Amino acid sequence: QVQLVESGGGLVQAGGSLRLSCAASGRTFSRHAMGWFRQAPGKEREFVASIIWSGVGTYYADSVKGRFTISRDNAKNTVYLQMNSLKPEDTAVYYCAATFQYYSGNYYSSANYVYWGQGTQVTVSS
């Protein structure tokens, strides 16, 4: 069982930056691929970024590529999402998620993530 707690959300002006953190419980963090998803009001949850368990591979939605960076520190059981050049359309609740241990496959689909955090609100004003 993995428990995830996000932090770092808030209100920022367009063009600004935020760094989200997701702290995981347990001793298996380094074996799980991790992902960030977001859900805006009235919209479905969408993929933002993911990083495989070893940290070597990263994946991004086209809408955030070049602006967001996902990283992980397995010694701290934490995954990060650095968000730069934020736009009003980035406004959403951001969720951290983890796959089963040593998962390899489609990192873009929320269906492949089995552990979820409670979410943190990011609001970007124009």
Protein Blocks (a to p, Z undefined) as FASTA:
>chain_A
ZZdddehiacddehiacddddddedjklmmpccddddddehiacddfbdcdfkomaccdd
fklgokaccdddfklopacdddehiafklgccdddddddehiacjfkbmklpcbdcebja
ddddZZ
